[in-house]
Amino acid sequence: ASILELYPNPASSILNLKLKPGAEAPDQLAIINTLGQVVLQSAFSESLDLSGIADGVYYLQLRKENSKELYLQKFIVHKP
C-alpha cells in the first residue's frame, strides 16, 4: 500500500509529493539513483526541484527520525 502519490511521473522539472490521508509526514527524504548513490537529500517537502538531476530512473526514499522504517518509490526524470 502506497502512502504517497508522486506526480507527474515521469517528471521534468518539479516532482510533487502528496501524502495519503492519515499518513505521517516523514522527517527526511532522499533521491537515490539506480547505483544507490544519494543525489539529493532534504527535509520533507511537497515539491522537489529536479533541475540539477539528470534524466533517468530514481527512487524517492522517505524516513522518519528514530525509525528504521524506510519507504521507497520509483520515479523517472525525463526532460524534453
Secondary structure as UniProt FT lines:
FT   STRAND          4..7
FT   STRAND          14..19
FT   TURN            21..22
FT   STRAND          28..33
FT   TURN            34..35
FT   STRAND          38..43
FT   STRAND          47..49
FT   TURN            51..52
FT   STRAND          56..63
FT   TURN            65..66
FT   STRAND          70..77
//
